[in-house]
């Protein structure tokens, strides 16, 4: 297997060129983007060798299976030589790549995005064993995100490292809040009189806290108010977005002629002052 050809670089490529080539190919062939998992495994194997100066030197300058020059210092030069020689004698080919990854879907609530979530997940390995692990979904995870847990994947080939566990996030729809990146959106209902005179609302947040929101006089239907830092955390910075509250105005149904007359009188007075 020609690692340089797999990454599309020449043998004199710099470490930076190798890294750039790897990133480009890894993005192109990642299964989440419709790529080939087998091809991605080859790319990972090639990069794992060429990124390490010592591994790259050994790859560029392979030693004979039986190196008589080492006999003056004993049958083996050290522990690395022991394992390498044993492996080559037993298999006659380079070390196999790690086992395959396992992908699971996890459905979480919107509040789990705020606080993070511990999940107990169970799955079957290629060997037939059942695996049950505790995984942590970080705060700020988004719908469609894939969270990777190293070394919790398949173990079908005992001679190779285990693959990874990939947990794909599915976010349940919330009955009150909607999400756009780190911001949350909700509605609050007030009557037309509160619009005219102003009022104070207690807004319930995603984590069941109560926050005061002052509604000024003259507020119009559909007006949006912002409450900073009561949105969702960013996956990397953990900084929280805003909670946006859209005002919905309710209009009472009045059938009493006496009250209707008073309202008409009040309306006339307001029009005279405006």
C-alpha positions as CSV (number, residue, x, y, z in Angstrom):
1,X,0.0,0.0,0.0
2,X,1.5,3.3,-1.1
3,X,0.7,5.8,1.6
4,X,1.9,8.8,-0.5
5,X,-0.4,7.9,-3.3
6,X,-3.3,7.5,-1.0
7,X,-2.8,11.0,0.3
8,X,-2.0,12.3,-3.2
9,X,1.4,13.8,-2.2
10,X,5.0,13.1,-3.3
11,X,7.7,11.5,-1.2
12,X,9.3,14.9,-0.5
13,X,6.1,16.5,0.8
14,X,6.4,18.6,3.9
15,X,4.5,17.7,7.2
16,X,2.2,20.7,6.5
17,X,1.5,19.5,2.9
18,X,0.7,16.0,4.3
19,X,-1.7,17.5,6.9
20,X,-3.5,19.7,4.3
21,X,-3.9,16.7,2.0
22,X,-5.2,14.5,4.8
23,X,-7.8,17.1,6.0
24,X,-9.1,17.6,2.5
25,X,-9.5,13.9,1.8
26,X,-10.9,13.1,5.3
27,X,-13.7,15.7,4.7
28,X,-14.4,14.3,1.2
29,X,-14.6,10.7,2.2
30,X,-16.2,11.0,5.7
31,X,-19.3,8.7,5.9
32,X,-21.4,11.5,7.3
33,X,-20.8,13.3,4.0
34,X,-21.7,10.3,1.9
35,X,-18.1,9.0,1.7
36,X,-16.7,5.5,1.8
37,X,-15.7,4.3,5.3
38,X,-13.2,1.9,3.8
39,X,-11.4,4.6,1.9
40,X,-11.4,6.9,5.0
41,X,-9.8,4.0,6.9
42,X,-7.0,3.9,4.3
43,X,-6.5,7.6,4.5
44,X,-6.3,7.5,8.3
45,X,-3.8,4.7,8.2
46,X,-1.6,6.6,5.7
47,X,-1.8,9.8,7.7
48,X,-1.0,8.1,11.0
49,X,2.2,6.8,9.5
50,X,3.4,9.8,7.5
51,X,2.6,12.4,10.2
52,X,5.0,10.8,12.6
53,X,8.7,11.4,11.6
54,X,9.9,8.1,13.1
55,X,7.1,6.0,11.5
56,X,7.6,7.9,8.2
57,X,11.4,7.1,8.3
58,X,10.7,3.5,8.9
59,X,8.2,3.4,6.1
60,X,10.5,5.1,3.7
61,X,13.4,2.8,4.7
62,X,12.0,-0.6,5.4
63,X,14.3,-3.0,7.1
64,X,14.7,-6.7,6.1
65,X,12.7,-9.1,8.0
66,X,15.9,-10.7,9.5
67,X,18.5,-8.0,10.1
68,X,21.9,-9.7,10.8
69,X,23.4,-6.3,11.7
70,X,21.6,-6.4,15.0
71,X,23.1,-9.6,16.2
72,X,26.1,-7.9,17.8
73,X,23.7,-6.3,20.3
74,X,21.5,-9.3,21.0
75,X,18.6,-10.8,19.1
76,X,16.5,-7.6,19.4
77,X,17.4,-3.9,19.9
78,X,14.5,-3.2,22.3
79,X,10.8,-3.7,23.0
80,X,9.7,-2.0,19.8
81,X,12.0,-4.3,17.8
82,X,10.6,-7.4,19.6
83,X,7.0,-6.6,18.8
84,X,7.8,-5.5,15.3
85,X,9.7,-8.7,14.5
86,X,7.1,-11.0,16.1
87,X,4.4,-9.3,14.2
88,X,6.2,-9.5,10.8
89,X,7.1,-13.2,11.4
90,X,3.5,-14.1,12.3
91,X,1.7,-12.2,9.5
92,X,4.2,-11.2,6.8
93,X,2.3,-8.0,6.2
94,X,2.0,-4.5,7.7
95,X,-0.2,-3.9,10.8
96,X,-3.9,-3.9,10.1
97,X,-5.9,-0.7,10.5
98,X,-8.2,-0.3,13.5
99,X,-11.6,-1.9,13.7
100,X,-14.7,-0.2,12.2
101,X,-16.6,2.6,13.9
102,X,-20.1,2.0,15.2
103,X,-22.7,4.7,14.7
104,X,-25.8,5.2,16.9
105,X,-28.6,7.8,17.0
106,X,-29.5,9.4,20.3
107,X,-32.7,11.5,20.8
108,X,-32.3,14.3,23.4
109,X,-34.5,17.1,24.7
110,X,-33.9,20.8,24.2
111,X,-33.1,21.2,27.9
112,X,-30.3,18.6,27.4
113,X,-28.6,21.0,25.0
114,X,-28.6,23.5,27.8
115,X,-27.2,21.2,30.5
116,X,-25.6,18.3,28.7
117,X,-26.8,14.8,29.0
118,X,-25.5,11.5,30.4
119,X,-26.7,8.6,28.2
120,X,-26.5,4.8,28.8
121,X,-26.3,3.2,25.4
122,X,-26.1,-0.5,24.5
123,X,-25.1,-2.0,21.2
124,X,-23.8,-5.3,19.8
125,X,-20.2,-5.8,18.7
126,X,-19.1,-7.8,15.7
127,X,-17.8,-10.4,18.1
128,X,-21.3,-11.0,19.4
129,X,-20.8,-9.3,22.7
130,X,-23.2,-6.7,24.0
131,X,-21.6,-3.4,25.0
132,X,-23.1,-0.9,27.5
133,X,-21.4,2.4,28.1
134,X,-22.1,5.7,29.7
135,X,-21.5,8.6,27.3
136,X,-21.7,12.3,27.9
137,X,-23.5,14.6,25.3
138,X,-21.9,18.0,25.8
139,X,-23.9,21.2,26.3
140,X,-24.5,23.1,23.0
141,X,-24.9,20.0,20.8
142,X,-27.0,20.6,17.7
143,X,-29.4,18.4,15.8
144,X,-27.4,16.4,13.3
145,X,-24.1,16.7,15.2
146,X,-22.0,13.6,15.7
147,X,-20.2,13.1,19.0
148,X,-17.2,10.8,18.8
149,X,-16.1,8.5,21.7
150,X,-12.6,7.1,21.1
151,X,-12.1,3.3,21.4
152,X,-15.7,2.3,22.0
153,X,-16.3,1.0,18.5
154,X,-16.1,-2.6,17.1
155,X,-13.5,-5.1,18.3
156,X,-14.0,-7.8,15.6
157,X,-10.2,-8.1,14.9
158,X,-8.4,-8.6,18.3
159,X,-5.1,-7.8,16.6
160,X,-6.2,-4.3,15.8
161,X,-7.3,-1.3,18.0
162,X,-11.0,-0.8,18.6
163,X,-12.9,1.6,16.4
164,X,-14.8,4.6,17.7
165,X,-18.4,5.1,18.8
166,X,-20.1,7.8,16.9
167,X,-23.3,9.1,18.4
168,X,-25.5,11.2,16.1
169,X,-27.8,13.7,17.8
170,X,-31.5,13.9,17.1
171,X,-33.2,16.8,18.9
172,X,-36.8,16.5,19.9
173,X,-39.2,19.4,19.1
174,X,-40.0,21.5,22.1
175,X,-43.7,22.6,22.7
176,X,-42.7,26.2,23.8
177,X,-39.3,27.1,22.5
178,X,-37.7,27.0,19.1
179,X,-34.0,27.2,18.5
180,X,-31.8,29.1,16.0
181,X,-28.1,28.4,16.8
182,X,-27.6,29.6,20.4
183,X,-30.8,31.7,20.6
184,X,-34.2,30.6,21.8
185,X,-37.6,32.0,20.7
186,X,-40.9,31.9,22.4
187,X,-44.2,33.8,22.6
188,X,-45.9,35.7,25.4
189,X,-49.6,36.7,25.4
190,X,-50.8,40.0,26.9
191,X,-54.1,41.8,26.5
192,X,-54.6,45.0,24.6
193,X,-54.8,47.0,27.9
194,X,-51.4,45.9,28.9
195,X,-50.1,47.1,25.5
196,X,-51.6,50.5,26.2
197,X,-50.5,50.9,29.8
198,X,-47.4,48.6,30.0
199,X,-46.9,45.7,32.4
200,X,-44.3,43.3,33.8
201,X,-44.3,39.6,32.7
202,X,-42.7,36.6,34.4
203,X,-41.1,34.6,31.6
204,X,-40.4,30.9,32.3
205,X,-37.0,29.9,30.9
206,X,-36.0,26.5,29.4
207,X,-34.7,25.4,32.8
208,X,-37.9,26.5,34.6
209,X,-36.5,29.7,36.1
210,X,-38.6,32.9,36.2
211,X,-37.3,36.1,34.6
212,X,-38.9,39.5,34.7
213,X,-39.6,41.2,31.4
214,X,-40.8,44.8,31.4
215,X,-43.3,45.6,28.7
216,X,-43.4,49.4,28.1
217,X,-46.4,51.4,27.3
218,X,-47.3,51.5,23.6
219,X,-46.0,48.0,22.9
220,X,-47.3,46.8,19.5
221,X,-48.4,43.2,18.6
222,X,-45.5,41.2,17.2
223,X,-42.9,43.2,19.0
224,X,-39.9,41.1,20.1
225,X,-37.9,41.6,23.3
226,X,-34.5,40.1,24.1
227,X,-33.4,38.6,27.4
228,X,-29.6,38.1,27.2
229,X,-27.8,34.9,28.4
230,X,-30.9,32.8,28.7
231,X,-30.4,31.0,25.4
232,X,-28.3,27.9,24.7
233,X,-24.5,27.5,25.2
234,X,-22.1,27.5,22.3
235,X,-20.5,24.1,21.9
236,X,-17.0,25.5,22.0
237,X,-17.1,28.7,24.0
238,X,-20.0,27.8,26.3
239,X,-21.3,31.3,26.0
240,X,-25.1,31.5,26.0
241,X,-27.2,33.1,23.4
242,X,-30.4,35.2,24.0
243,X,-34.0,34.4,24.7
244,X,-36.3,36.3,22.4
245,X,-39.9,36.9,23.4
246,X,-42.5,37.8,20.8
247,X,-45.6,39.6,22.1
248,X,-49.0,38.2,21.1
249,X,-51.9,40.5,21.9
250,X,-55.3,39.1,23.0
251,X,-58.4,41.2,22.5
252,X,-61.3,40.6,24.8
253,X,-64.8,40.0,23.5
254,X,-67.2,42.7,25.1
255,X,-70.9,42.3,24.7
256,X,-72.2,44.7,27.3
257,X,-73.5,47.8,25.6
258,X,-72.7,50.0,28.6
259,X,-69.0,48.9,28.5
260,X,-68.8,49.3,24.7
261,X,-70.1,52.9,25.1
262,X,-67.5,53.7,27.7
263,X,-64.8,52.3,25.4
264,X,-66.1,54.4,22.5
265,X,-66.0,57.4,24.8
266,X,-62.5,56.7,25.9
267,X,-61.4,56.1,22.3
268,X,-62.8,59.6,21.3
269,X,-60.8,61.2,24.2
270,X,-57.6,59.5,23.1
271,X,-58.1,60.6,19.5
272,X,-58.6,64.2,20.6
273,X,-55.3,64.1,22.5
274,X,-53.2,62.5,19.8
